[in-house]
Amino acid sequence: MAHSREHCNKKPSLQTILSVVGRHFRVSIIDLQSARRDRPTAWARQCYCLLARELTGLSYHRIAMSIGNRDHSTVIYAVETARDRLDIDEGYAELYRSCARDLGVLL
């Protein structure tokens, strides 16, 4: 599913994206950066990875370092999983859109 995005030229920081995603998903930043694998934390982390990749253009490696020094392949998998979930889970898609709006992105 292709998502068109318009946003201001200023890219949000990874810390800002973490804060916004944590607030919307009701997951702490500490949990987002931890090894926790429960569904709410995993889904929030996947959303974070997708937003971080799309809004900052940073490398998978750099994003992985921001969530607990994970391997870059973890971020690749998270981005793919989040994109797939957007197509099939309207609740998840709405949380994603809410995060994006708070980050100044128009979907």
N, CA, C and O of each residue as an XYZ file, in Angstrom:
428
protein
N       0.842     -1.168      0.000
C       0.000      0.000      0.000
C       0.886      1.230      0.000
O       1.676      1.412      0.926
N       0.782      2.058     -0.985
C       1.575      3.269     -1.070
C       0.897      4.370     -0.275
O      -0.309      4.580     -0.399
N       1.654      5.059      0.524
C       1.130      6.135      1.340
C       1.779      7.427      0.866
O       3.004      7.549      0.883
N       0.962      8.396      0.440
C       1.532      9.674      0.049
C       1.698     10.515      1.295
O       0.842     10.500      2.179
N       2.798     11.250      1.371
C       3.088     12.047      2.544
C       3.584     13.416      2.130
O       4.374     13.576      1.199
N       3.090     14.386      2.858
C       3.613     15.728      2.716
C       4.000     16.175      4.116
O       3.226     16.012      5.060
N       5.168     16.728      4.251
C       5.562     17.237      5.553
C       6.538     18.376      5.361
O       7.087     18.578      4.278
N       6.741     19.115      6.434
C       7.662     20.234      6.363
C       9.083     19.703      6.151
O       9.345     18.511      6.315
N       9.974     20.592      5.792
C      11.343     20.189      5.492
C      12.104     19.718      6.726
O      13.063     18.956      6.603
N      11.694     20.156      7.905
C      12.393     19.758      9.122
C      12.014     18.335      9.493
O      10.838     18.022      9.683
N      13.015     17.481      9.593
C      12.786     16.080      9.928
C      12.756     15.931     11.448
O      13.575     16.524     12.150
N      11.801     15.129     11.958
C      11.778     14.915     13.408
C      12.975     14.071     13.838
O      13.489     13.259     13.069
N      13.401     14.274     15.064
C      14.494     13.468     15.604
C      13.966     12.086     15.974
O      12.761     11.899     16.142
N      14.867     11.129     16.099
C      14.472      9.792     16.526
C      13.856      9.848     17.919
O      12.904      9.122     18.205
N      14.390     10.699     18.782
C      13.851     10.833     20.141
C      12.420     11.354     20.101
O      11.575     10.894     20.869
N      12.141     12.302     19.221
C      10.789     12.829     19.088
C       9.838     11.746     18.600
O       8.726     11.612     19.111
N      10.274     10.973     17.612
C       9.442      9.888     17.090
C       9.185      8.855     18.186
O       8.058      8.386     18.341
N      10.216      8.500     18.943
C      10.041      7.570     20.059
C       8.995      8.083     21.049
O       8.126      7.329     21.486
N       9.081      9.350     21.395
C       8.152      9.935     22.362
C       6.720      9.905     21.858
O       5.804      9.536     22.592
N       6.530     10.293     20.611
C       5.180     10.332     20.033
C       4.597      8.921     19.940
O       3.451      8.697     20.329
N       5.369      7.983     19.433
C       4.884      6.602     19.309
C       4.586      6.024     20.686
O       3.553      5.381     20.876
N       5.465      6.242     21.637
C       5.234      5.742     22.986
C       3.948      6.285     23.583
O       3.182      5.547     24.202
N       3.714      7.573     23.395
C       2.497      8.195     23.925
C       1.246      7.602     23.280
O       0.294      7.263     23.983
N       1.236      7.474     21.976
C       0.051      6.973     21.272
C      -0.223      5.496     21.566
O      -1.378      5.087     21.688
N       0.830      4.709     21.679
C       0.665      3.276     21.927
C       0.652      2.955     23.428
O       0.448      1.807     23.822
N       0.872      3.983     24.260
C       0.920      3.819     25.716
C       2.011      2.821     26.133
O       1.789      1.915     26.937
N       3.179      3.028     25.557
C       4.351      2.205     25.853
C       5.493      3.169     26.197
O       5.679      4.175     25.513
N       6.236      2.874     27.224
C       7.327      3.766     27.617
C       8.488      3.676     26.613
O       8.656      2.677     25.914
N       9.263      4.732     26.572
C      10.449      4.736     25.719
C      11.406      3.632     26.169
O      12.043      2.977     25.344
N      11.497      3.436     27.468
C      12.360      2.373     27.988
C      11.919      1.022     27.431
O      12.756      0.214     27.029
N      10.605      0.773     27.406
C      10.105     -0.490     26.856
C      10.351     -0.587     25.353
O      10.677     -1.660     24.846
N      10.196      0.532     24.638
C      10.460      0.516     23.195
C      11.911      0.145     22.907
O      12.201     -0.496     21.897
N      12.806      0.539     23.777
C      14.226      0.276     23.588
C      14.680     -1.026     24.248
O      15.842     -1.414     24.133
N      13.766     -1.689     24.932
C      14.119     -2.922     25.645
C      13.939     -4.143     24.740
O      13.585     -4.029     23.566
N      14.192     -5.302     25.322
C      14.022     -6.563     24.592
C      12.601     -7.117     24.720
O      12.329     -8.223     24.252
N      11.694     -6.365     25.345
C      10.316     -6.849     25.518
C       9.712     -7.215     24.170
O       9.947     -6.546     23.164
N       8.923     -8.298     24.171
C       8.315     -8.783     22.935
C       6.799     -8.894     23.020
O       6.173     -9.456     22.121
N       6.196     -8.364     24.091
C       4.737     -8.432     24.174
C       4.136     -7.638     23.002
O       4.774     -6.735     22.460
N       2.927     -7.983     22.631
C       2.303     -7.406     21.430
C       2.267     -5.880     21.431
O       2.684     -5.274     20.444
N       1.783     -5.224     22.504
C       1.741     -3.752     22.447
C       3.112     -3.126     22.217
O       3.243     -2.168     21.455
N       4.122     -3.663     22.869
C       5.476     -3.116     22.704
C       6.008     -3.404     21.306
O       6.583     -2.520     20.672
N       5.826     -4.608     20.825
C       6.318     -4.974     19.490
C       5.637     -4.135     18.413
O       6.296     -3.658     17.490
N       4.315     -3.952     18.525
C       3.606     -3.172     17.514
C       4.029     -1.704     17.539
O       4.168     -1.071     16.493
N       4.231     -1.173     18.745
C       4.702      0.210     18.851
C       6.102      0.343     18.260
O       6.386      1.305     17.546
N       6.971     -0.615     18.551
C       8.339     -0.591     18.024
C       8.336     -0.663     16.495
O       9.116      0.027     15.839
N       7.462     -1.494     15.933
C       7.358     -1.599     14.474
C       6.894     -0.283     13.864
O       7.411      0.148     12.833
N       5.915      0.353     14.506
C       5.445      1.652     14.030
C       6.574      2.673     14.088
O       6.764      3.449     13.152
N       7.318      2.671     15.180
C       8.459      3.571     15.323
C       9.464      3.364     14.187
O       9.924      4.330     13.578
N       9.798      2.119     13.909
C      10.779      1.828     12.856
C      10.299      2.341     11.503
O      11.075      2.917     10.741
N       9.020      2.130     11.206
C       8.477      2.593      9.928
C       8.512      4.113      9.854
O       8.979      4.673      8.862
N       8.026      4.781     10.887
C       8.039      6.244     10.882
C       9.465      6.790     10.830
O       9.744      7.739     10.096
N      10.362      6.192     11.606
C      11.752      6.655     11.617
C      12.371      6.528     10.235
O      13.049      7.444      9.769
N      12.145      5.424      9.594
C      12.712      5.201      8.264
C      12.124      6.178      7.241
O      12.852      6.783      6.453
N      10.813      6.318      7.268
C      10.150      7.162      6.269
C      10.378      8.651      6.500
O      10.508      9.408      5.538
N      10.428      9.081      7.744
C      10.504     10.512      8.019
C      11.919     11.050      8.128
O      12.150     12.237      7.900
N      12.863     10.196      8.473
C      14.238     10.687      8.641
C      15.158     10.252      7.510
O      16.149     10.921      7.217
N      14.830      9.136      6.879
C      15.718      8.609      5.844
C      17.007      8.034      6.396
O      17.923      7.719      5.636
N      17.087      7.893      7.717
C      18.294      7.333      8.323
C      18.431      5.856      7.968
O      17.460      5.202      7.589
N      19.618      5.358      8.095
C      19.891      3.959      7.763
C      19.202      3.028      8.748
O      18.877      3.412      9.871
N      18.985      1.791      8.299
C      18.422      0.772      9.183
C      19.328      0.588     10.401
O      18.845      0.407     11.519
N      20.618      0.635     10.182
C      21.573      0.465     11.273
C      21.389      1.557     12.331
O      21.344      1.260     13.525
N      21.282      2.808     11.903
C      21.141      3.926     12.844
C      19.838      3.802     13.640
O      19.822      4.046     14.846
N      18.755      3.426     12.970
C      17.474      3.239     13.654
C      17.584      2.088     14.649
O      17.073      2.177     15.765
N      18.245      1.019     14.247
C      18.432     -0.132     15.139
C      19.199      0.269     16.398
O      18.883     -0.204     17.490
N      20.193      1.128     16.258
C      20.966      1.581     17.407
C      20.085      2.371     18.380
O      20.336      2.369     19.585
N      19.057      3.045     17.859
C      18.201      3.878     18.705
C      17.201      3.064     19.523
O      16.570      3.593     20.438
N      17.054      1.783     19.198
C      16.117      0.941     19.948
C      16.834     -0.258     20.565
O      16.410     -1.405     20.420
N      17.896      0.034     21.234
C      18.549     -1.007     22.016
C      19.647     -1.762     21.292
O      19.870     -2.944     21.559
N      20.335     -1.092     20.379
C      21.470     -1.706     19.682
C      21.116     -3.020     18.985
O      21.876     -3.987     19.037
N      19.976     -3.041     18.346
C      19.562     -4.234     17.615
C      20.292     -4.318     16.276
O      20.949     -3.369     15.847
N      20.164     -5.448     15.643
C      20.719     -5.652     14.317
C      19.843     -4.924     13.295
O      18.631     -4.811     13.485
N      20.448     -4.433     12.218
C      19.688     -3.700     11.202
C      18.589     -4.559     10.572
O      17.572     -4.027     10.127
N      18.779     -5.869     10.529
C      17.774     -6.745      9.924
C      16.481     -6.741     10.753
O      15.401     -6.989     10.216
N      16.586     -6.466     12.036
C      15.402     -6.352     12.886
C      14.548     -5.178     12.440
O      13.320     -5.268     12.421
N      15.192     -4.082     12.082
C      14.461     -2.897     11.622
C      13.847     -3.154     10.252
O      12.712     -2.748     10.002
N      14.565     -3.813      9.372
C      14.007     -4.147      8.056
C      12.734     -4.970      8.237
O      11.713     -4.683      7.611
N      12.793     -5.984      9.086
C      11.624     -6.824      9.348
C      10.487     -6.003      9.965
O       9.328     -6.171      9.586
N      10.809     -5.121     10.909
C       9.790     -4.297     11.563
C       9.095     -3.376     10.566
O       7.875     -3.216     10.614
N       9.859     -2.774      9.671
C       9.281     -1.881      8.661
C       8.335     -2.660      7.745
O       7.223     -2.209      7.469
N       8.772     -3.812      7.281
C       7.927     -4.632      6.404
C       6.659     -5.078      7.121
O       5.571     -5.045      6.545
N       6.798     -5.494      8.370
C       5.653     -5.955      9.152
C       4.668     -4.822      9.395
O       3.458     -5.016      9.279
N       5.178     -3.639      9.732
C       4.301     -2.488      9.966
C       3.557     -2.105      8.695
O       2.361     -1.816      8.745
N       4.243     -2.098      7.564
C       3.565     -1.780      6.291
C       2.442     -2.775      6.001
O       1.353     -2.383      5.583
N       2.707     -4.043      6.220
C       1.676     -5.068      6.011
C       0.499     -4.855      6.959
O      -0.658     -4.965      6.552
N       0.790     -4.552      8.213
C      -0.265     -4.369      9.205
C      -1.151     -3.169      8.861
O      -2.351     -3.194      9.131
N      -0.578     -2.132      8.274
C      -1.363     -0.960      7.886
C      -2.484     -1.331      6.917
O      -3.556     -0.726      6.929
N      -2.224     -2.319      6.091
C      -3.211     -2.738      5.088
C      -4.340     -3.584      5.660
O      -5.417     -3.657      5.069
N      -4.110     -4.218      6.794
C      -5.109     -5.174      7.288
C      -5.710     -4.817      8.641
O      -6.710     -5.415      9.037
N      -5.135     -3.867      9.355
C      -5.594     -3.547     10.708
C      -5.895     -2.050     10.799
O      -4.985     -1.232     10.938
N      -7.168     -1.705     10.721
C      -7.560     -0.295     10.718
C      -7.198      0.399     12.030
O      -6.828      1.573     12.021
N      -7.297     -0.302     13.148
C      -6.917      0.293     14.425
C      -5.448      0.672     14.458
O      -5.082      1.749     14.931
N      -4.612     -0.222     13.951
C      -3.168      0.045     13.878
C      -2.911      1.204     12.917
O      -2.102      2.088     13.199
N      -3.606      1.191     11.785
C      -3.435      2.259     10.793
C      -3.812      3.611     11.387
O      -3.156      4.613     11.103
N      -4.856      3.653     12.204
C      -5.264      4.919     12.821
C      -4.215      5.391     13.827
O      -3.921      6.585     13.892
N      -3.651      4.481     14.607
C      -2.571      4.865     15.520
C      -1.378      5.414     14.742
O      -0.784      6.417     15.137
N      -1.030      4.760     13.644
C       0.065      5.210     12.791
C      -0.208      6.622     12.265
O       0.663      7.490     12.316
N      -1.433      6.842     11.757
C      -1.791      8.162     11.230
C      -1.770      9.223     12.324
O      -1.352     10.355     12.081
N      -2.218      8.866     13.529
C      -2.193      9.806     14.656
C      -0.759     10.203     15.008
O      -0.466     11.373     15.253
N       0.118      9.216     15.029
C       1.535      9.507     15.286
C       2.091     10.428     14.203
O       2.765     11.415     14.498
N       1.803     10.096     12.967
C       2.307     10.899     11.840
C       1.802     12.338     11.935
O       2.565     13.280     11.719
N       0.517     12.510     12.258
C      -0.038     13.868     12.388
C       0.691     14.640     13.484
O       1.029     15.810     13.302
N       0.933     13.986     14.624
C       1.644     14.651     15.706
C       3.072     15.020     15.322
O       3.662     15.934     15.898
N       3.613     14.318     14.365
C       4.976     14.600     13.876
C       4.963     15.590     12.714
O       6.003     15.881     12.123
N       3.773     16.103     12.393
C       3.661     17.128     11.354
C       3.559     16.591      9.950
O       3.850     17.305      8.991
N       3.149     15.334      9.807
C       3.036     14.721      8.493
C       1.570     14.630      8.113
O       0.739     14.198      8.911
N       1.258     15.037      6.899
C      -0.112     14.919      6.391
C      -0.215     13.658      5.564
O       0.529     13.483      4.599
N      -1.135     12.773      5.935
C      -1.328     11.534      5.192
C      -2.525     11.632      4.284
O      -2.843     10.676      3.576
